[in-house]
Amino acid sequence: MKLPYFLRNFLFNVIRKQKEIFPKILSIEFTSACNAKCIMCPQPDMDRKKENMSFDTLNKIVEDCKSKPLKKINLFWMGDSTVDKNMIEKIRIIRKNLPKTKLYLSTNAQLLSEKRSRILLDENLLDVINFDIDGLNKNTFEGIRVKLDFDVVTSNVKYFLNYKKKNNKKLPETRVTIIDMRPTKDEIEEFVKYWSPLADKVDINHYNTWGGTQDELNYDDNHQDPKHQDKLNQSQNTNFDFACTHPWEEMVIGADGRVGLCCLDHELHEQVGDVRENTIEEIWQGVKINEYREKQIALNYSSIKSCKDCNAHTYQSDKLWAKLQRP
């Protein structure tokens, strides 16, 4: 039974105020550089400087998070963290100082050497690791993940998976992902069958247009699954009828310490703070981010550059957060 709107609105505001105390998730960009030029990613054409996060900035972030209700840290954002030669040491710092926070690494695995894999596993540095492998065969993969070598990547991933199994490690949970988009659409079923016996989980990720900047690879009309047409229609509809979850769930921190409104704001157009100048708590409760939140609650997305053409609602519309807001 659907609750009356006044009650749903009351519950939404209670949840909202709780979320505005401190972010549940942090995404920390160890580096804004990447060793790949993936065709579905805006990173290669990004105007932001390609740089590594300094230890001073990282230590400031860690200090800000001590004794706070932080649940999870994504150890990446626009770059691939394996490009940073100090990746292992940075993860060690976070693990030592925030032992109860789940650490999640996502990587293309090209630079995930056997030595790095052994350290990550032997020292229990991660809770989840995700391997981005968008293709079942060499031609598909290398046509999507340009500059990467299919054989090197799959070999590195299998080494990690086998070393974990051989040493009876419970963590990290291992995931392999493929993005559901035009170049991969006919390989997804076989991809899942191939990787499911090897990894703990295989994820099929929604295609995201990154605020409309990458729309040319979006779902098309010729997918073998009839449900795909629904995804196409939904993803092309950029009209949110609810406030997006991102500004209440996750804080993204660029390699230079600047804080963005959302993980999809890859250029930091909507900068809401700088961890070098203010604490994470001050930024999360600050005037700037709350101005954006109020715009989203008012469904005034057209006034926010990184939001006006976004299709993130594709994977949010069925969440309780969205349902509580609708009349």
GIGIVEN-V215810 format. One record per pair of residues at least 12 apart in sequence whose ideal C-beta (glycine too) atoms are under 7 Angstrom apart, sorted by the first residue. I is the first residue (numbers start at 1). J is the second residue. Records with the same first field share a line. If there is no record, write none. Layout:
I->J, J
This chain:
5->327
8->324
11->324
12->324, 325
16->248
19->248, 249
20->248, 285
22->68, 69, 70, 281, 284
23->70, 250, 251, 284
24->71, 249
25->71, 72, 74, 249, 250
26->70, 73, 74, 251, 253
27->74, 77, 250, 252, 253, 263
28->61, 73, 74, 75, 253
29->53, 76, 77, 78, 79, 253, 254, 255
30->52, 53, 75, 76, 81, 84, 87, 90
31->52, 53, 79, 81, 83, 84, 255
32->48, 49, 50, 51, 78, 79, 254, 255
33->50, 79, 83
34->79, 80, 83
35->80, 83, 110, 111, 147
36->80, 108, 145, 146, 147, 148
37->146, 147
38->144, 145, 146
39->144, 146, 217
40->179, 181, 214, 217
42->210, 213, 214, 266
43->78, 79, 266
46->78, 266, 267
47->267
48->267, 268
51->255, 256
52->84, 255
53->255
57->257, 275, 276
58->90, 93
59->93
60->275, 276
61->253, 275, 280
62->93, 94, 97, 98
64->275, 279, 280, 281
65->98, 280
66->97
70->101
71->101, 102
72->101, 102, 104
73->94, 101, 103, 104
74->104
75->91, 103, 104, 105
76->105, 106
77->252, 254, 263
78->266
80->107, 108
81->105, 107
82->107, 111, 112
83->111
88->116, 119
91->103, 125
92->125
95->125
102->127, 128
103->125, 126, 127
104->127, 128
105->126, 129
106->130, 132
107->131, 132
108->132, 145, 148, 153
109->131, 153, 156, 157
110->148, 149, 152, 153
112->156, 160
114->159
117->159, 160, 163
118->163
121->163, 164, 167, 169
124->171
126->171, 172
127->171, 172, 173
128->172, 173, 175
129->172, 174
130->175, 177
131->157, 175, 176
132->177
133->153, 157, 176, 178
134->178, 179, 184
135->184, 187
136->187, 190, 191, 194
138->150
140->183, 184, 187
143->183
144->183
161->174, 198, 199
173->200, 201
174->199, 200
175->199, 200, 201, 203
176->195, 199, 202
177->203, 205
178->191, 204
179->205, 207
180->204, 205, 206, 207
181->207, 217
182->217, 220
183->217
185->223
186->224
188->204
206->314, 315
207->219, 235
208->264, 311, 312
209->311
210->264, 266
211->264, 306, 309, 310
212->309, 310
218->235
219->231, 232, 235
220->232
234->314
235->311, 314
238->309, 310, 311
240->299, 301, 313
241->299, 326
242->322, 325, 326
243->296, 297, 325
244->296, 312, 316
245->316, 319, 321
246->262, 263, 312
247->261, 262, 289, 292, 293, 296
250->263
251->280, 284
253->275
254->268
257->274, 275, 276
258->271, 274
259->271, 272, 273, 274, 275, 283
260->272
261->289, 292, 306
262->306
264->306, 310, 312
265->306
269->305, 306
270->292, 304, 305, 306
272->286, 288, 289, 292
273->286, 288
292->304
